[in-house]
Amino acid sequence: MSNFIKLTEIKEISQRWPSNIKKYILDEVMVNSSKIVTLRDGSFFKKEMKMHKGWPSGLDERIVLTEILLNLNGEGNIIYAVGDFENITKKIGVGNG
């Protein structure tokens, strides 16, 4: 399990009605670091949360998110992790360059 790292993921929870309101929650997730393809700024997802006013409990617009693209059996899967590039890359074990 040495390739696994623990991250805090932020994700949308389904809501049937009203459909224009979105809610988001925090969840701990174990990620196989060898499956990470790219890391990107998560500001697009952050703008969506701000637009829907669905901040997870205890968080606000100061939160920093990183978009992580995972390769799972040839399929791309995106998760949004709490933290900036520097902190995420440290957890993954990638150097400063």
Secondary structure, 3 states (H helix, E strand, C coil): CCCEEEEEEEEEECCCCCCCCCEEEEEEEEEEHHHEEEEEECHHHHHHHHHHCCCCCCCCCCCCEEEEEEEECCEEEEEEEECCHHHHHHHHCCCCC
